[in-house]
Amino acid sequence: MAFPTFVLTGPEERLLAALADIEVDRNLRRDLPPELSLPEVAKRLGVVRSALHNPVSSLESKGLLDRIKSNVIGEARKRTVLLITQRGLDLAHRLGGAKQQSQKGPTLFGRNSEVEQICGILDSPGVVIITGLPGIGKSSVAKMVGMRLQGQNKDVRWHEGSRLTSTMSLIDSWASLPVSEDLEKLEDCLDPDSVYILDEAQEIHRRHAKNIKTLIENVNGLRIILVTRSPSTFSSLSNAKKVTLEGLDIGVATRIATHLEEPRAKQVAIALGGHPLAIQMWREGDEVPAPGTPVADFVSSNILDRLDPDTAEELDELTIEPFPVRRGDSISNRSIDHLDNAAILKWSGPRFEAHHLIRHVRQASLDEAEVKSIHERLSERWSEIEGIEARGHEMHHRVLSGQSISNSLAEEVLEKLGPAAASTLLSDALDHEERDDLRILSAQAALALGEPKTALGISEGLSEEVDRLRIEMEGFRLLGQESKYSEAENSLLSMLDEPEKSRVLVRGAVRLYDDRLPGPISKDLGDRIVQRLDRIEADPGQLDGALLSSSLILKYLVASNLGDAITAASLRSEIAGLLGEGHRRLQEIDLRLRLRTIDDIVDEEIELRIYETEGKYEKLRIIHWVFAALGQSSPDWLIASHKSIFLRDEIQVRREHLRIEAFSWYWRGFYDRDQRLRYWSEAASLLRSCGCSNASSRLIELIYGEVRSPRQ
C-alpha cells in the first residue's frame, strides 16, 4: 500500500500511537471505550486537554483521526472521542508505534461443538437462546459465533443488555439505520443476511424486557442470538432453539487455569465441574472442594468467606448497585483492590461491577431485612455524592428501601440522566408508591423514548383528566393520529381557563413550526399555525409578555416565509411595540429575514454576530439560520466553525438544546456526504427524543433515499 507523505510532529506521533494501541471492537459494540474520550487520552499522555487541540486538528485534517461525539461505555450522555481512521492505524503500524490490532480475536477453548451447533442453526433464519450458569462462558461463545459468521461475510450487530436498554436503544444499535416508532416495519430496517446478538438479556429491566420479547417473537426471517441466564423474561421465548452450556471438558478446563500447576488445575477443574470462571477464581491455599460441589457453594465458602469483614460488607453493597460504579464513588480503594485481586470484579473501562456469578450467589445469601438495610445505607451515602449519576443511584436505593421519592429528585433524574434510566427507576417507584406526579414523569419518559403506546397506557392510571389529556395529546401526535390528537386537545381546552388555554395553543403552534426539517415553510403548514393562534380568545392583557411575543413572532415568521410583506410589516411593528426595538428576539427575527436576501450579509458580519453571541447553543442556532439560507453555498470557514462549536462539551440545560443538537447532526451530514448516514441517523434519533416526530420521520425517508440511490 502506498502511503501519502506526512510530516508528523512529536505530539502528533505520540497521540496517533496512543490511539492505535486502544483496542476497539468496531463490529461487535456500538459504544466506544472511555479510553478514547478527550479527558482520558489527555490523562494517558500526561498533558492537559488544551494541549491536544493542535495535534488533534492537524491529524484530523490529514484524515488520520476522526473527532466525533459518541456513546461511551458507562456514560449517561455522549462524549467527544478521538477515533483513529484506518489510514491512521495503517500509518501508526508503519511507524512502528502501535501493536497490531487483530480482527480475529482470542481463541475460545473447548466450545467448538457449541459454536458449530449455533452456526448450523443460523444457516436458516431463527432465534437461538444461549443459556447456562453465570460465568459459564455464554458471552464468549456468542462472540466466537459472531466472529465465525463475520468470516463468512455476514454483518454482526451486538447489543449488551443493561438497565439502560430500551426497545428503541436496542433497535438503534442493531439497525445500521434509524427506524420510526412503527415497530411493525422493523423487518424492513434489518438485514435478513445479518446476525443480531443481544447479550446479558437478563439484565434488561422488566419495564422494557416484555416489549423487547414481544418484538423478537413477532419478527420473521432474521437471525437472532439471545444470551441470557435462567430464569429471565426471555427464557420462555416462543419458537426459539435453546443451547445450554455446561462445564468445560476437564482437559480443556485444566488448560485455562494458567495460574495453577497442571496437577492442581486438573484437581480443581474436576471438583468444579469445568466451570471456567470458578476455576480462575480458585487460589493456592484455598481448600479443594469435593468433586461435584455446586459452584454456588464453592463461591460462598472459598471465595467470599476469605474476604475480610469490611471488604465483604462493601461487596454486599456493590452487588445491589443498579449500574457499574467508579473509583471514588461509594466503595473504598482498598476494597476495590482486594476484590480485583480475587477476580471478583468485571470492568468496563473505568467502571466496574461484581461478576454476575458473584452477584447471584451473594444476593441469594441476603435476607429481605439485610437488603433493605443496605439500600438505606447506600441511599444516604449517594445523597452526599455530587453528580447526576449519583442521583440515579440515590433514587434507586431510596425506592428499594421503601422511602418516598421527592418530585424534584425524580424530575432531575428524568431531565439530566435521561429517559432510559429514568423509565426503569420510575417504574420501580410506582411499584412502591402510586402517585400521579411520578406517573406523569413515567409517561413523559416513555414519550421521550419514542414509546407513545406505552405512555398512553401509563396515563390511563392518572386521576386528573387534565393530566391524562396532556399525555394523550403528545402520544397521539407521535403516533400520527391527528383526529385523536385534535379530540384530546379540544377536550383539554374546554377544561382550562386563561391564560393556560392560550398557552396550550401557542405551544402547539410552536411545535408545528419546529417539527420539520430546514427549508421553506409550506402554505398548508403556515395556515395551520396561524389558524391555531387565531383561536386565542384572551385579551393581550391576560397573557404574559413571553407568550404574547411568541404568538406574534410565529405569525411574523409564517407571513415572511409565505411572502406576505404587508402582514409581516404590521406584525413587526406590534413586536417592536411589545419588546422594544433593541430587544434580542427582535434582532434575531430581523437577522433571519435578512438571511433570505443573503447578498446584504457579508462574512464579517456573520462572524462578528457569532463571536458576540454567548453560549454554545445560541451560537449554533444562528449558524443553522445561515445554513438554511445558504444551503450548499455556505462558506468553508462557517462549516468548520460549526463543527468546532458543536464539539464543545457543554451541558444541555433546556429541552430546546436537544433540538439544536439534533439539527447540528443534520447539518454535519448535509455538508459531509461520506459521514451522512451516520450523522443523519443520530439526528433522527435525537429528533424523535425531543418530540419532533414529523422531522424524524422525514429525515428517515431521506436516509433511505441515500441508501437506495447510487453515490454520485
C-alpha positions as CSV (number, residue, x, y, z in Angstrom):
1,M,0.0,0.0,0.0
2,A,1.3,3.4,-0.9
3,F,1.2,5.9,1.9
4,P,1.0,9.7,1.4
5,T,3.9,11.6,2.8
6,F,3.1,13.0,6.2
7,V,5.4,15.0,8.4
8,L,4.2,14.4,12.0
9,T,5.3,16.4,15.0
10,G,6.3,14.6,18.2
11,P,2.9,15.3,19.9
12,E,1.1,14.0,16.8
13,E,3.1,10.8,16.7
14,R,2.5,10.2,20.3
15,L,-1.2,10.8,20.0
16,L,-1.5,8.6,17.0
17,A,0.4,5.8,18.7
18,A,-1.7,6.1,21.9
19,L,-5.0,5.8,19.9
20,A,-3.7,2.9,17.8
21,D,-2.9,1.0,21.0
22,I,-6.5,1.2,22.3
23,E,-8.5,-1.9,21.3
24,V,-11.7,-1.0,19.5
25,D,-14.1,-3.8,18.5
26,R,-16.0,-1.7,15.9
27,N,-18.0,-4.7,14.7
28,L,-19.4,-6.0,17.9
29,R,-20.0,-2.9,20.0
30,R,-21.9,0.3,19.4
31,D,-20.5,2.2,22.4
32,L,-16.8,3.2,22.4
33,P,-14.3,2.6,25.2
34,P,-14.0,5.6,27.6
35,E,-10.2,5.5,27.0
36,L,-10.9,7.2,23.7
37,S,-12.6,10.3,25.3
38,L,-10.6,13.5,25.3
39,P,-10.0,13.6,29.1
40,E,-8.8,10.0,29.2
41,V,-6.5,10.5,26.2
42,A,-5.0,13.6,27.8
43,K,-4.5,11.7,31.1
44,R,-2.8,8.8,29.3
45,L,-0.4,11.2,27.6
46,G,0.2,13.2,30.7
47,V,-1.0,16.5,29.2
48,V,-3.8,18.9,29.8
49,R,-6.8,18.7,27.4
50,S,-6.0,22.1,25.8
51,A,-2.6,20.6,24.7
52,L,-4.4,18.2,22.4
53,H,-6.1,20.8,20.4
54,N,-3.4,21.4,17.8
55,P,-2.3,17.8,17.2
56,V,-5.9,16.6,17.0
57,S,-6.8,19.3,14.5
58,S,-3.7,18.5,12.4
59,L,-4.3,14.7,12.4
60,E,-7.9,15.3,11.6
61,S,-7.1,17.5,8.6
62,K,-4.8,14.7,7.3
63,G,-7.6,12.1,7.6
64,L,-5.7,10.2,10.3
65,L,-8.3,10.5,13.0
66,D,-12.0,11.5,13.4
67,R,-13.2,13.6,16.3
68,I,-16.8,12.6,16.9
69,K,-19.5,12.6,19.6
70,S,-20.4,9.0,20.6
71,N,-22.0,6.8,23.2
72,V,-19.3,5.8,25.6
73,I,-19.4,2.7,27.8
74,G,-20.6,3.7,31.2
75,E,-21.5,7.3,30.4
76,A,-25.1,8.6,30.5
77,R,-24.5,11.1,27.7
78,K,-22.4,11.3,24.6
79,R,-18.8,12.4,24.8
80,T,-16.3,13.7,22.4
81,V,-14.0,10.8,21.4
82,L,-10.9,10.5,19.2
83,L,-11.3,7.6,16.8
84,I,-8.3,6.7,14.7
85,T,-9.1,6.1,11.0
86,Q,-7.9,3.0,9.0
87,R,-5.4,5.3,7.3
88,G,-4.2,6.5,10.7
89,L,-4.0,2.9,12.0
90,D,-2.0,1.8,9.0
91,L,0.4,4.7,9.3
92,A,0.9,4.0,13.1
93,H,1.7,0.4,12.3
94,R,4.1,1.5,9.6
95,L,5.9,3.9,12.0
96,G,6.2,1.0,14.5
97,G,4.4,2.9,17.3
98,A,1.5,0.6,17.7
99,K,0.7,-3.0,18.3
100,Q,-1.3,-4.7,15.6
101,Q,-5.0,-4.9,16.3
102,S,-6.2,-8.2,15.3
103,Q,-9.7,-8.7,14.0
104,K,-9.6,-12.4,14.7
105,G,-10.0,-12.0,18.5
106,P,-9.0,-14.5,21.2
107,T,-9.3,-18.3,20.8
108,L,-12.0,-19.9,22.9
109,F,-11.1,-23.3,24.2
110,G,-13.5,-26.2,24.4
111,R,-16.5,-24.7,22.9
112,N,-16.1,-25.7,19.2
113,S,-19.0,-28.1,19.2
114,E,-21.4,-25.4,20.7
115,V,-20.1,-22.8,18.2
116,E,-20.7,-25.3,15.3
117,Q,-24.1,-26.1,16.6
118,I,-25.2,-22.5,16.8
119,C,-23.7,-21.6,13.4
120,G,-25.6,-24.6,11.9
121,I,-28.9,-23.4,13.4
122,L,-28.3,-20.0,12.0
123,D,-27.8,-21.3,8.5
124,S,-31.5,-20.5,8.3
125,P,-33.3,-17.6,10.0
126,G,-34.4,-18.1,13.6
127,V,-33.7,-17.3,17.2
128,V,-31.1,-19.1,19.3
129,I,-31.0,-18.7,23.1
130,I,-27.7,-19.4,24.8
131,T,-28.2,-20.1,28.4
132,G,-26.3,-21.5,31.4
133,L,-24.9,-20.7,34.8
134,P,-23.4,-17.2,35.4
135,G,-19.7,-17.3,34.3
136,I,-20.0,-20.4,32.2
137,G,-18.9,-18.6,29.0
138,K,-22.2,-17.6,27.3
139,S,-21.0,-14.3,26.1
140,S,-17.7,-15.7,24.9
141,V,-19.5,-18.3,22.8
142,A,-21.7,-15.6,21.3
143,K,-18.7,-13.6,20.4
144,M,-17.0,-16.6,18.8
145,V,-20.2,-17.3,16.8
146,G,-20.2,-13.7,15.7
147,M,-16.5,-13.9,14.6
148,R,-17.1,-17.1,12.8
149,L,-20.1,-15.7,10.9
150,Q,-18.1,-12.5,10.1
151,G,-15.6,-14.7,8.4
152,Q,-18.5,-15.8,6.2
153,N,-19.0,-12.2,5.2
154,K,-22.1,-11.7,7.5
155,D,-22.6,-8.5,9.3
156,V,-22.9,-8.9,13.1
157,R,-24.7,-6.4,15.3
158,W,-24.1,-6.6,19.0
159,H,-26.0,-5.1,21.9
160,E,-25.1,-5.7,25.6
161,G,-28.3,-5.6,27.7
162,S,-28.4,-3.5,30.9
163,R,-30.9,-1.4,32.9
164,L,-30.4,1.3,30.3
165,T,-31.6,-0.9,27.4
166,S,-34.9,0.2,25.9
167,T,-36.7,-1.1,22.9
168,M,-35.6,1.8,20.8
169,S,-31.9,1.7,22.0
170,L,-31.8,-2.0,21.1
171,I,-33.1,-1.3,17.6
172,D,-30.9,1.7,17.1
173,S,-27.8,-0.4,17.9
174,W,-29.0,-3.4,15.8
175,A,-30.0,-1.4,12.7
176,S,-27.5,0.4,10.7
177,L,-30.2,3.0,10.0
178,P,-32.8,4.6,12.4
179,V,-36.3,3.3,12.5
180,S,-39.5,5.2,13.2
181,E,-41.9,4.5,16.1
182,D,-43.8,2.0,13.9
183,L,-42.0,-1.1,15.0
184,E,-44.1,-3.3,12.7
185,K,-41.8,-2.1,10.0
186,L,-38.7,-3.4,11.9
187,E,-38.0,-6.2,9.4
188,D,-37.6,-3.5,6.6
189,C,-34.8,-1.9,8.6
190,L,-32.8,-5.1,9.5
191,D,-30.9,-7.3,7.0
192,P,-32.0,-10.9,6.9
193,D,-28.4,-11.9,6.0
194,S,-27.0,-10.3,9.2
195,V,-26.9,-11.7,12.7
196,Y,-28.2,-9.8,15.7
197,I,-26.9,-10.6,19.2
198,L,-28.5,-9.5,22.4
199,D,-26.0,-10.2,25.3
200,E,-26.9,-10.2,29.0
201,A,-30.6,-10.1,28.2
202,Q,-31.5,-10.9,31.8
203,E,-30.1,-7.5,32.9
204,I,-32.8,-5.6,30.9
205,H,-35.3,-4.1,33.3
206,R,-38.8,-5.7,33.2
207,R,-40.1,-2.2,32.1
208,H,-38.6,-2.9,28.7
209,A,-38.0,-6.7,28.7
210,K,-41.6,-7.6,27.9
211,N,-41.8,-5.3,24.9
212,I,-38.4,-6.5,23.6
213,K,-39.5,-10.1,24.0
214,T,-42.8,-9.4,22.1
215,L,-40.8,-7.6,19.4
216,I,-38.4,-10.5,18.9
217,E,-41.3,-13.0,18.8
218,N,-43.0,-11.0,16.1
219,V,-40.1,-10.6,13.6
220,N,-39.6,-13.2,11.0
221,G,-36.8,-14.0,8.6
222,L,-34.0,-12.7,10.9
223,R,-31.1,-14.5,12.6
224,I,-31.0,-13.6,16.3
225,I,-28.9,-14.8,19.2
226,L,-30.1,-14.1,22.8
227,V,-27.6,-14.6,25.6
228,T,-29.3,-15.0,29.0
229,R,-29.3,-17.0,32.2
230,S,-32.4,-18.5,33.6
231,P,-34.8,-17.5,34.9
232,S,-35.4,-14.4,32.8
233,T,-38.2,-13.0,30.7
234,F,-36.5,-14.4,27.6
235,S,-36.2,-18.0,28.8
236,S,-39.7,-18.8,27.5
237,L,-39.3,-17.1,24.2
238,S,-41.5,-19.0,21.7
239,N,-40.1,-20.5,18.5
240,A,-36.5,-20.3,19.8
241,K,-33.9,-23.0,19.9
242,K,-32.1,-23.3,23.2
243,V,-28.4,-24.2,23.6
244,T,-27.4,-24.7,27.3
245,L,-23.7,-24.5,28.1
246,E,-22.4,-27.0,30.6
247,G,-18.9,-27.1,32.2
248,L,-15.8,-27.4,30.0
249,D,-14.2,-30.8,29.3
250,I,-11.7,-31.4,32.1
251,G,-8.7,-31.4,29.8
252,V,-9.7,-28.0,28.4
253,A,-10.6,-26.6,31.8
254,T,-7.2,-27.6,33.1
255,R,-5.6,-25.5,30.3
256,I,-7.4,-22.3,31.2
257,A,-6.1,-22.4,34.8
258,T,-2.8,-20.9,33.8
259,H,-2.2,-19.7,37.4
260,L,-2.0,-23.2,38.7
261,E,0.3,-26.2,38.2
262,E,-1.3,-28.8,36.0
263,P,-2.0,-31.5,38.7
264,R,-3.7,-28.9,40.9
265,A,-5.5,-27.4,37.9
266,K,-6.9,-30.7,37.0
267,Q,-8.0,-31.5,40.6
268,V,-9.8,-28.1,40.8
269,A,-11.4,-28.5,37.4
270,I,-12.8,-31.9,38.3
271,A,-14.1,-30.6,41.6
272,L,-15.8,-27.6,40.0
273,G,-17.3,-29.4,37.0
274,G,-15.3,-27.5,34.5
275,H,-16.8,-24.1,35.4
276,P,-14.3,-21.7,33.8
277,L,-14.8,-18.6,36.0
278,A,-14.9,-20.6,39.2
279,I,-11.6,-22.3,38.2
280,Q,-10.0,-18.9,37.6
281,M,-11.1,-17.7,41.0
282,W,-9.5,-20.6,42.9
283,R,-6.3,-19.6,44.6
284,E,-3.5,-21.7,46.1
285,G,-4.2,-22.1,49.8
286,D,-8.0,-22.5,49.2
287,E,-9.5,-25.8,50.1
288,V,-10.1,-28.1,47.1
289,P,-13.8,-28.8,47.2
290,A,-15.1,-32.3,46.8
291,P,-16.0,-33.4,43.3
292,G,-19.4,-32.3,42.3
293,T,-19.5,-29.4,44.7
294,P,-22.1,-26.8,43.4
295,V,-20.4,-23.7,42.1
296,A,-22.5,-21.5,44.4
297,D,-21.3,-23.4,47.4
298,F,-17.7,-23.1,46.3
299,V,-18.0,-19.4,45.7
300,S,-19.6,-18.8,49.1
301,S,-17.2,-20.9,51.1
302,N,-13.9,-20.4,49.2
303,I,-14.2,-17.0,47.5
304,L,-16.4,-14.9,49.7
305,D,-15.5,-16.4,53.1
306,R,-11.9,-15.4,52.7
307,L,-12.7,-11.7,52.4
308,D,-12.2,-9.6,55.5
309,P,-15.4,-8.2,57.1
310,D,-15.0,-4.6,55.7
311,T,-14.4,-5.9,52.1
312,A,-17.3,-8.4,52.4
313,E,-19.6,-5.6,53.5
314,E,-18.7,-3.4,50.6
315,L,-19.1,-6.3,48.2
316,D,-22.7,-6.7,49.5
317,E,-23.3,-3.1,48.7
318,L,-21.7,-3.4,45.2
319,T,-23.9,-6.4,44.3
320,I,-27.1,-4.4,44.6
321,E,-26.0,-1.3,42.8
322,P,-28.2,-0.7,39.7
323,F,-25.3,0.5,37.5
324,P,-21.5,0.0,37.4
325,V,-19.6,2.4,39.6
326,R,-16.2,4.1,39.5
327,R,-13.3,4.5,42.0
328,G,-14.2,7.3,44.4
329,D,-17.9,6.8,44.3
330,S,-19.2,4.6,47.1
331,I,-16.6,1.9,47.6
332,S,-13.1,2.3,49.1
333,N,-10.0,1.8,47.0
334,R,-8.8,-0.8,49.5
335,S,-11.8,-3.0,48.9
336,I,-11.6,-2.4,45.2
337,D,-8.0,-3.8,45.1
338,H,-8.9,-6.8,47.3
339,L,-11.9,-7.7,45.1
340,D,-10.0,-7.2,41.9
341,N,-7.2,-9.4,43.2
342,A,-9.8,-12.1,43.9
343,A,-11.1,-11.9,40.3
344,I,-14.5,-10.8,41.6
345,L,-14.8,-7.5,39.6
346,K,-15.9,-7.1,36.0
347,W,-14.5,-3.9,34.4
348,S,-15.9,-1.8,31.6
349,G,-13.4,1.0,31.1
350,P,-13.1,2.9,34.4
351,R,-16.3,1.4,35.8
352,F,-16.7,-1.9,37.5
353,E,-19.3,-4.3,39.0
354,A,-19.2,-7.7,40.6
355,H,-19.2,-10.6,38.2
356,H,-22.7,-11.9,37.7
357,L,-21.8,-15.2,39.3
358,I,-20.7,-13.4,42.5
359,R,-23.8,-11.2,42.4
360,H,-26.1,-14.2,42.0
361,V,-24.5,-16.1,44.9
362,R,-24.2,-13.1,47.3
363,Q,-27.7,-11.8,46.7
364,A,-29.1,-15.2,47.4
365,S,-27.4,-15.2,50.8
366,L,-29.0,-11.9,52.0
367,D,-32.4,-11.9,53.6
368,E,-35.0,-9.1,52.9
369,A,-34.2,-7.2,56.0
370,E,-30.5,-7.1,55.2
371,V,-31.1,-5.9,51.7
372,K,-33.4,-3.1,52.9
373,S,-30.8,-2.0,55.4
374,I,-28.1,-1.9,52.7
375,H,-30.4,0.1,50.4
376,E,-31.0,2.6,53.3
377,R,-27.3,3.0,53.9
378,L,-26.5,3.5,50.2
379,S,-29.3,6.0,49.7
380,E,-27.8,8.2,52.3
381,R,-24.2,7.7,51.0
382,W,-25.2,8.6,47.4
383,S,-27.1,11.6,48.5
384,E,-23.8,13.1,49.7
385,I,-22.1,12.5,46.3
386,E,-22.3,15.1,43.6
387,G,-23.2,14.4,40.0
388,I,-26.3,13.4,38.1
389,E,-25.2,9.7,38.0
390,A,-25.2,9.8,41.8
391,R,-28.9,10.9,41.7
392,G,-29.8,7.8,39.7
393,H,-28.1,5.6,42.4
394,E,-29.8,7.6,45.2
395,M,-33.2,7.3,43.6
396,H,-32.8,3.5,43.1
397,H,-31.8,2.9,46.7
398,R,-34.5,5.2,48.2
399,V,-37.1,3.3,46.2
400,L,-36.0,-0.1,47.2
401,S,-35.5,0.9,50.9
402,G,-39.2,1.9,51.0
403,Q,-38.5,5.7,51.2
404,S,-40.7,8.2,49.4
405,I,-39.1,9.9,46.4
406,S,-39.2,13.7,46.1
407,N,-40.7,15.1,42.9
408,S,-37.6,17.2,42.4
409,L,-35.3,14.2,42.5
410,A,-37.4,12.3,40.0
411,E,-37.6,15.3,37.7
412,E,-33.8,15.8,37.9
413,V,-33.2,12.2,37.0
414,L,-35.5,12.4,34.0
415,E,-34.1,15.7,32.7
416,K,-30.4,15.0,33.2
417,L,-29.9,11.3,33.5
418,G,-32.2,10.6,30.5
419,P,-35.4,8.7,29.8
420,A,-33.8,5.3,29.5
421,A,-32.6,5.2,33.1
422,A,-35.5,7.3,34.4
423,S,-38.1,5.0,32.9
424,T,-36.8,2.0,34.9
425,L,-36.4,4.0,38.1
426,L,-39.8,5.5,37.8
427,S,-41.3,2.1,37.1
428,D,-39.8,0.8,40.4
429,A,-41.0,3.9,42.2
430,L,-44.6,3.4,41.0
431,D,-44.5,-0.2,42.2
432,H,-43.8,1.0,45.7
433,E,-45.7,4.3,45.7
434,E,-48.7,5.1,43.4
435,R,-48.5,8.9,42.8
436,D,-49.8,11.0,39.9
437,D,-46.7,13.1,39.7
438,L,-44.5,10.0,39.3
439,R,-46.9,8.5,36.7
440,I,-46.8,11.8,34.7
441,L,-43.0,11.7,34.7
442,S,-43.0,8.0,33.7
443,A,-45.3,8.7,30.8
444,Q,-43.0,11.6,29.7
445,A,-40.0,9.2,29.8
446,A,-41.9,6.8,27.6
447,L,-42.7,9.6,25.1
448,A,-39.0,10.7,25.0
449,L,-38.1,7.1,24.3
450,G,-40.4,7.0,21.3
451,E,-42.9,4.7,23.1
452,P,-46.3,6.6,22.7
453,K,-48.4,3.4,23.2
454,T,-46.6,2.7,26.5
455,A,-47.1,6.4,27.5
456,L,-50.9,6.2,26.7
457,G,-51.1,3.0,28.8
458,I,-49.3,4.7,31.8
459,S,-51.6,7.8,31.5
460,E,-54.7,5.6,32.0
461,G,-53.9,5.4,35.7
462,L,-53.9,9.2,36.2
463,S,-56.7,10.5,38.5
464,E,-56.8,14.0,36.9
465,E,-58.3,14.1,33.4
466,V,-56.4,17.2,32.5
467,D,-53.1,15.4,33.2
468,R,-54.2,12.4,31.2
469,L,-55.3,14.6,28.2
470,R,-51.9,16.3,28.1
471,I,-50.2,12.9,27.8
472,E,-52.8,11.7,25.2
473,M,-52.2,14.8,23.1
474,E,-48.5,14.1,22.8
475,G,-49.0,10.3,22.4
476,F,-51.5,10.7,19.6
477,R,-49.2,13.3,17.9
478,L,-46.3,10.9,17.9
479,L,-48.5,8.2,16.5
480,G,-49.7,10.5,13.7
481,Q,-53.3,10.1,14.8
482,E,-54.3,13.7,14.1
483,S,-58.1,13.2,14.7
484,K,-57.5,11.8,18.1
485,Y,-54.9,14.5,18.8
486,S,-57.5,17.2,18.0
487,E,-60.2,15.5,20.0
488,A,-57.9,15.3,23.1
489,E,-56.8,18.9,22.6
490,N,-60.4,20.2,22.3
491,S,-61.3,18.3,25.4
492,L,-58.4,19.8,27.3
493,L,-59.1,23.3,26.1
494,S,-62.7,23.1,27.3
495,M,-61.4,22.4,30.8
496,L,-58.8,25.2,31.0
497,D,-59.1,28.8,31.9
498,E,-57.0,31.6,30.6
499,P,-54.0,32.0,30.3
500,E,-53.4,28.3,30.4
501,K,-55.8,27.7,27.4
502,S,-53.8,30.2,25.3
503,R,-50.5,28.7,26.4
504,V,-51.6,25.3,25.1
505,L,-52.5,26.8,21.7
506,V,-49.2,28.8,21.4
507,R,-47.1,25.8,22.5
508,G,-48.9,23.6,19.9
509,A,-48.2,26.2,17.2
510,V,-44.5,26.4,18.2
511,R,-44.3,22.6,18.0
512,L,-45.8,22.6,14.5
513,Y,-43.3,25.2,13.3
514,D,-40.3,23.4,14.9
515,D,-41.2,19.9,13.9
516,R,-39.9,20.0,10.4
517,L,-36.6,19.9,8.5
518,P,-34.9,23.1,7.5
519,G,-36.4,24.8,4.4
520,P,-39.3,27.0,3.3
521,I,-42.5,26.5,5.2
522,S,-45.4,25.2,3.2
523,K,-48.6,27.2,2.8
524,D,-50.6,24.4,4.3
525,L,-48.5,24.3,7.5
526,G,-48.4,28.1,7.7
527,D,-52.2,28.2,7.5
528,R,-52.5,25.6,10.3
529,I,-50.1,27.5,12.6
530,V,-52.0,30.8,12.1
531,Q,-55.4,29.2,12.5
532,R,-54.3,27.8,15.9
533,L,-53.0,31.2,17.0
534,D,-56.2,32.9,15.8
535,R,-58.2,30.7,18.3
536,I,-56.6,32.6,21.2
537,E,-59.6,34.5,22.8
538,A,-57.8,36.0,25.7
539,D,-57.2,39.8,25.8
540,P,-53.5,40.7,25.4
541,G,-53.5,42.0,29.0
542,Q,-54.3,38.4,30.2
543,L,-51.1,37.0,28.6
544,D,-47.6,37.4,29.8
545,G,-45.1,39.1,27.5
546,A,-43.3,35.9,26.5
547,L,-46.5,34.1,25.5
548,L,-47.8,37.1,23.5
549,S,-44.5,37.8,21.8
550,S,-44.1,34.1,20.8
551,S,-47.5,34.2,19.2
552,L,-46.7,37.4,17.2
553,I,-43.2,36.2,16.2
554,L,-44.7,32.9,14.9
555,K,-47.2,34.8,12.8
556,Y,-44.5,37.1,11.5
557,L,-42.2,34.2,10.5
558,V,-45.1,32.5,8.7
559,A,-46.0,35.7,6.8
560,S,-42.4,36.4,5.9
561,N,-41.9,32.8,4.7
562,L,-45.0,32.9,2.6
563,G,-44.1,36.3,1.1
564,D,-47.0,38.3,2.7
565,A,-45.0,41.5,3.1
566,I,-47.9,43.7,4.3
567,T,-48.9,41.3,7.1
568,A,-45.2,40.8,8.1
569,A,-44.6,44.6,8.3
570,S,-47.7,45.1,10.5
571,L,-46.7,42.2,12.8
572,R,-43.1,43.5,13.2
573,S,-44.5,46.9,14.4
574,E,-46.5,45.1,17.0
575,I,-43.5,43.1,18.1
576,A,-41.3,46.2,18.3
577,G,-44.0,47.9,20.4
578,L,-44.2,45.0,22.8
579,L,-40.5,44.2,23.2
580,G,-38.7,47.4,22.1
581,E,-36.6,48.0,19.0
582,G,-33.4,46.7,20.5
583,H,-34.7,43.5,22.1
584,R,-32.7,40.3,21.4
585,R,-35.6,38.4,19.9
586,L,-36.5,41.2,17.5
587,Q,-32.9,41.4,16.4
588,E,-32.9,37.6,15.8
589,I,-36.0,37.6,13.6
590,D,-34.6,40.6,11.7
591,L,-31.4,38.6,11.1
592,R,-33.4,35.6,9.9
593,L,-35.3,37.8,7.5
594,R,-32.2,39.4,6.2
595,L,-30.7,36.0,5.6
596,R,-33.3,35.4,3.0
597,T,-31.6,38.0,0.9
598,I,-28.0,36.9,1.7
599,D,-26.4,39.4,-0.6
600,D,-26.9,42.0,2.1
601,I,-24.9,40.0,4.6
602,V,-21.1,39.6,4.5
603,D,-18.9,37.0,6.1
604,E,-17.5,39.5,8.6
605,E,-21.0,40.4,9.9
606,I,-21.9,36.8,10.4
607,E,-18.6,36.0,12.1
608,L,-19.0,39.0,14.4
609,R,-22.5,38.0,15.3
610,I,-21.4,34.5,16.2
611,Y,-18.5,35.8,18.2
612,E,-20.7,38.2,20.2
613,T,-23.3,35.6,21.0
614,E,-22.9,33.9,24.3
615,G,-23.3,30.1,24.8
616,K,-22.7,27.1,22.6
617,Y,-26.4,26.5,21.6
618,E,-27.1,30.2,20.9
619,K,-24.2,30.2,18.5
620,L,-25.3,27.0,16.8
621,R,-28.8,28.4,16.4
622,I,-27.5,31.4,14.4
623,I,-25.3,29.2,12.3
624,H,-28.2,27.0,11.5
625,W,-30.2,30.0,10.2
626,V,-27.3,30.9,7.9
627,F,-27.1,27.2,6.7
628,A,-30.8,27.2,6.0
629,A,-30.4,30.4,3.9
630,L,-27.2,29.4,2.0
631,G,-27.5,25.6,1.7
632,Q,-24.6,24.2,-0.3
633,S,-23.2,27.7,-0.8
634,S,-22.2,28.0,2.9
635,P,-18.5,29.1,3.2
636,D,-16.0,26.5,4.4
637,W,-15.0,28.7,7.4
638,L,-18.6,28.6,8.7
639,I,-18.9,24.8,8.3
640,A,-15.6,24.4,10.2
641,S,-16.7,26.8,12.9
642,H,-20.0,24.9,13.3
643,K,-18.1,21.7,13.9
644,S,-15.8,23.3,16.4
645,I,-18.6,24.9,18.4
646,F,-20.7,21.7,18.2
647,L,-17.9,19.5,19.7
648,R,-17.5,21.7,22.8
649,D,-18.6,19.9,26.0
650,E,-21.4,21.9,27.4
651,I,-24.3,20.5,29.4
652,Q,-27.8,20.9,28.0
653,V,-30.0,22.9,30.4
654,R,-33.1,23.3,28.3
655,R,-35.1,20.9,26.1
656,E,-34.6,23.3,23.2
657,H,-30.8,22.4,23.4
658,L,-31.6,18.8,22.5
659,R,-33.4,20.0,19.3
660,I,-30.4,22.3,18.4
661,E,-28.1,19.3,19.0
662,A,-30.2,17.2,16.6
663,F,-30.1,19.8,13.9
664,S,-26.3,20.1,14.4
665,W,-26.0,16.5,13.4
666,Y,-28.4,17.1,10.5
667,W,-26.2,19.9,9.1
668,R,-23.0,18.0,9.6
669,G,-24.5,15.2,7.5
670,F,-25.7,17.8,5.0
671,Y,-22.2,19.0,4.4
672,D,-20.3,15.7,4.8
673,R,-21.5,13.2,2.3
674,D,-19.1,10.5,3.5
675,Q,-20.5,10.5,7.0
676,R,-24.0,11.5,6.1
677,L,-25.8,8.2,7.0
678,R,-24.1,8.2,10.5
679,Y,-24.8,11.8,11.2
680,W,-28.3,11.8,9.9
681,S,-29.1,8.6,11.9
682,E,-28.0,10.4,15.1
683,A,-30.1,13.4,14.1
684,A,-33.2,11.3,13.5
685,S,-32.8,9.6,16.9
686,L,-32.4,12.9,18.7
687,L,-35.3,14.5,16.9
688,R,-37.5,11.6,18.0
689,S,-36.3,12.0,21.6
690,C,-37.2,15.7,21.7
691,G,-40.7,15.2,20.3
692,C,-40.1,16.2,16.6
693,S,-41.6,13.0,15.2
694,N,-42.5,14.5,11.8
695,A,-39.0,15.8,11.3
696,S,-37.5,12.5,12.4
697,S,-39.8,10.5,10.0
698,R,-39.0,12.8,7.1
699,L,-35.2,12.5,7.8
700,I,-35.5,8.7,7.9
701,E,-37.1,8.9,4.5
702,L,-34.1,10.9,3.2
703,I,-31.7,8.4,4.8
704,Y,-33.3,5.5,3.0
705,G,-33.2,7.6,-0.2
706,E,-29.5,7.9,0.3
707,V,-29.1,4.2,0.7
708,R,-31.1,3.4,-2.4
709,S,-29.5,6.0,-4.6
710,P,-26.1,5.3,-6.1
711,R,-23.2,7.6,-5.0
712,Q,-22.8,10.4,-7.4
